[in-house]
């Protein structure tokens, strides 16, 4: 992922209502939502799981064993991962595809970075609001989440991986953003804010979102990092996972 500018990213507070009515986000309602990223922007665009793993070997394992292998393989990498049950992913996909945009405040020492997210198909891309206002569809991705559905029907799970632009985000910050995304999709009260942002942005109050994190830092706002699964299959993970093709 290409690097980007870092100046001017910190925001202490802003009026989303006035932002939405700026020229850059003018068509931010109804069916004419803006496209933040070009289709060929991310290396993750429709990347199949086969570019990371030997799918035929994973197919031989049970869903719990695939989860153990997935978690342990990524545990020491600069990315975030999850294994999502099929029923939960269907609900997630239904809600987020209907309301694909949101702004998350990311706490930092001197204020907040406001992170704009967009869901596209089987991935979610995040950039800073300042980056989008400046670069529009050429914005640099800070975090790219890919949802691999190869085992959704056969094993009842969806694998998620989030690749981080390390010049912009720390792993811990990426974990926080993924956690916030999950909260605003699955918590019915928060989901109403997500709906308002997408369907009635002039009625959206960003102060309600800020109130949840006011005076707290990222350490308090993310769950404990997933530990290594001790009873995972004892084999060389390089037999299953190979990212040489994925990086091309």
N, C-alpha and C positions, 0 to 999 in steps of 0.2 A: 504494500500500500504506500503510495507516495506520501512524503512529508508535507506539512502545511505550516502556515504562519501560527505563532502563538500569541502575538500581541493582541490586546483588546478583548480577550475571551472572558475575563471575569466580570460578572454582573452581580451587583448586590440585590437588585430588585428591578422589575420592569413592568410596564402595563401591557399585558398581552393584547388587550382590546385595541390599543393604538397600534401595536405591532401588526396585528392581523389586517388592519386597514391601510398598511403601507403598500406600496406598489408591488413589492416582492411577494407578498402573501395575499394579494387582493382576491384571487380566485379560490380562496381556501374554504370553500363550502360546496355542498351538494355534490354533483357528479364531476365537477371540474376541479378536482384536487391537483395540486402541483406534483410533478415528478421530480423528486430531489436528485436522483442519480440517473445518469445515462445507463442504458441497458448493459453496456459492455464495461461499466465502470469497475466493478469488483471482480477480483480473481475468483470469487465464490459464485459467480452467476451460473446457476443451474449446474454446479459441480456435483457429479454423482459421488456416492460413498465409495465407489470403486477407485477413486483417485486418492483415497486415504487408506482404505483397508481392502483386504482380500475377502470380498463379500461371500464367496463360496465357502470359505472356512468359517466365517461367523454364522452363516446359515445353518451349520451343523450343531451350533450351540443353542442352549435354552435362553430365554429372555433374561433370566437373572445372571447367567454367565456372561452374556453379551454386555450387560450393564457393568459387571465387574471389570471386564477387559477394557471397556470404553473409559471408565473412570480412571483406572490405573495407568492406562497409556497416556492420558492427557494430564495427569496429576502434576507433573513437573514442567509442563509446557506453559508458555505465556498465552493462555487462552482460557475460556470458561466453557464448561460442558454441562450437559444434563441428559438424562434419559427419561422420556415423558411417556406415560401410559397412553394408549391409543384414544381412550374415551376422553381423557383430559386434553389431549392435543386437538381433537375434533372440536371441543368447546372453545379452546383457545383460538384455533384457526377461524372458526365462525365469527367470533367476536372481533378479533383484530383485523380480519379482512373487511369487515363492515366499517371499522373505525381505525384506519391504518396510520393515523398521525397522532403524535402527542409531544409535549415538551416536558422534560424532566429536569428539575434543578439538581445539579451535582455539587454538593458542598465542597468547598475548598477554603483554605486558610483565610483568604481575603474576601470571601463572598460566595458566589455561585457561578458555575458555568451552566448555561441553559442548553440542554441537549435535545435536539429535534430528532425524532425517530419516525421512520416510515417502513411499513410492512409491504413487501412485494412478493407475492407468490409463496415461496417456501423460505424466505429470508427476511430479516429485519436489519435495516441499516440506520446507523446513528451518526450524526455530526453535530457540531455546535451551531446554535442559532446564528451567531455572528458569521460563521463560515458560510451558512446557507444564504444569509442576506447579502454577503459579498460575492459568492461564487455561483449561487443558484445550482443548476444541474451539474456543474463541474465540481461540486463540493467534495472534499476529502472525507472518506469514511473514518470515524474514530473507532467504531465497533461494528462488525458485520456478523450477524447471527445467521447460521444456516441450519435448517431443519431437514434431516435426512429421513425420508419416509420408506426406504427400502424394506424395512421390517415391520411396517405399520400393520399390515394384514396378516403376515405369516407368523409374527411373534407378538404382535400387540403393543409394540413400542416404537417411538420416534426418537432418533438420536439428535441432539443439538450440540453444536460447537460454535463458539464465538471467537473470531479472530480480532485481535486488538492492534490498533495503531499505537505502538509503544511511545511514539513521540508526543502523543496527545493524552493517553490514558494509562493509568496503572492497572494491573490485574484486579486489585481490590476495588477500584472504581468501576471497572467493567462488571464485576460481580454485583455491585450495588445496582447498576442500571438494569441488569437482567432481573434482579429481585424486584425492582420497582415496576418493571414491565409486567411481571407475573401478578403483582398485587393489583395493578390497575385493570388487568383483564379479568381476574377471577373474583375479586372482592366486589360485590354488587354495588356498594356505595361508591367506591372509587371508579367503578366502571361507568357510572352515570356521568362522572366528570370527563371520562374519555369520550363518551358519546356527545356530550355538550361541546367539547373542543372541536369535534369533527362536523357535527350537524348544526350547531348553533353557536359558533365561535364568539359572537358579540355578547353572549350571555355567560361566557366562561370567566371564572375568577381565579387567576393564578395564585392569589394569596391563600386560597384554600389548600392548594398543593404545597405551598411553602410552609404552611402552618405545621404540617406533619414532620418537617425536618428542622424547624427553627431551633437554633442553639445546639444542634447535635452534629457529630461528625460521621464520616463514612463508617468508622469502626462500629458505631452503635446501630447502624442501619442495614447491615448485611448479615446473613446467617453465617454460622461457623463454616469455614472451608471444609469441603468433604475430604475426609481422611482416606488414606489408601485402604482398599478392601483387602483385608489380610488373607481371606480364604479364596482369593481369586485363583484361577487355574494357573498352576506353576509351569509356565512355558515362556520361551523367549517371545516377547510381544512383537519383535521385528518380523516374526514369521507371519503375523497377521496384518500388521500396519506398515505401510510404506508410502511416505509422502513425496517421493521423488517426482512422481507424475503430477501430484497436486500443486507443487510449487512452480511448475512450468507456466 
